[in-house]
């Protein structure tokens, strides 16, 4: 596996944090109605990203015909059903926890050589920015 991140992965990955950062900024400095929309946008987007990250393992499971990987790959989406069902103000801490759990699983997979090193380096930054943005939705 290559050690250098493909440019498209960097562009799409860092572009993918724009809704997190934008929601956090609007929530921090916006008027009350804008804050409501920012909270909803940031947390719904966060739930979608958690599902997306889990799907990384679905691709591996299909290639390797590994049932446990298939099971793990759908767990993030299943976790997001109750998270996105609850009221928006209660979502950010649960999303942060989910992102950290997914980061830890991906770190273990990377250490076992199942994911490329560049992916994990990218995930460090993306997970940090997403989590800090969600934390803003709690503290601002």
N, C-alpha and C positions, 0 to 999 in steps of 0.2 A: 504494500500500500504506500502511495506517495506521502511524503511528509509535508508537502506544500499545498495549501488550500487553493482550489480552483478559484479564479477571479469571480466567476458567477456565484459561487457559494458565499464569498465575502460580500458581494454586492447585495444578493438576496437576503443573506443573514442580517447584515447591518441595516438594510432597508426595512427589514421586518421589525426592528425595534422602534421605528418611527411612530406607529400608533401607541406604543407604550409611553414613550417620552412625551408625545403630544398630549395624550390624556393626562399625564402627570402635570405637565405645565398648565394646561387649561384648568385642571382641578386646583392647583396651587394659587393661580392668579385670577381665575375667572369669577364671574358673578354667580349667584346661587343656581340659576337654571342651567348655566353652562357646566357647573360642577356635577349636576345630576347626569347630564349627558356624557361628560368625561368619565365619570365613574362607571356608567353602564358600558360605554365603548371599551374602556381599558380592561374591564373584567371579562366581558364577552370575548374580546380578542385574546386575552390571556387564556381563557378556556380552550379556544380554538388552537392556540399554539401548543398547549399541553397535549391535545389530541394529535397534533402534527408530529411532535417529538416522539410520542409513543409509536407512531406509524413507521418511524425509522426501523424499528425492530420487526415490523410486519414484513417489510421487504427482505430482511435477512431470513426470516422464518420461511418465507416462500421459497427462497433460493436453497435453503438448507433442509427443508422439510422437517423443521423442528417444532413439535407441538407446544413446548413450553414458551418458546419465543412468540408463537402466535397468541398464546394466552396473555403473556406480559404485554404484548403490543396493543391489546384492546383495553387493558386495565386503565390507562390514563383517560381514555374516552368515557369509560364507565364511571370513573371518579368525578368527571366533570358534570355528569347529569345532576347529581344533588347540589354540587357547588353552584352551578348556574341557575338552579331552581330557587335557591335562597335569595333573600333581598341583597341588592348590590353592595351595601355597606359591609356585609359580612363575608364577601367573596375574597378580597385581597389577601388576607392572611392564609387562607386555604390554598389560593393559587401560588403563593410564595412557597408554601410547604411542598406542593406538588412539583413545582419547578426544581426545588432542591432535591427531592427524591429522584426525579428523572435525571438530574445532573449526576447524582451519585451512581445510579444504575449505568448510565453511559460511561462514567469514569471507570467503573469495574469492567465494562465491556471493552473499553479501550485498552486497559491494562492487560486484558486477555488476548489482545490483538484482533478483536472482533470488529472494531471501528477504527478508522484511521486517526492518527495522532492529530492531524490538522483539524479534524472535526471537533475533537475535545478542546483544543486551544480556542477554536471559534466559540464553542459552547460556554467556556469560562466567561468570556466577555458578554455574550448575549444574555446568559442567565443572570449575570450581575446587573446589567442595565435593566432587564425586565423586572427583576426582583426589587431593585431600588425604585423603579417607577411605580410598581404596585405598592411599595411601602409609602410612597408619597400620597397615595390615595387613602392611606390610613392616618397619616400624621399631619397632612396639610390642613 
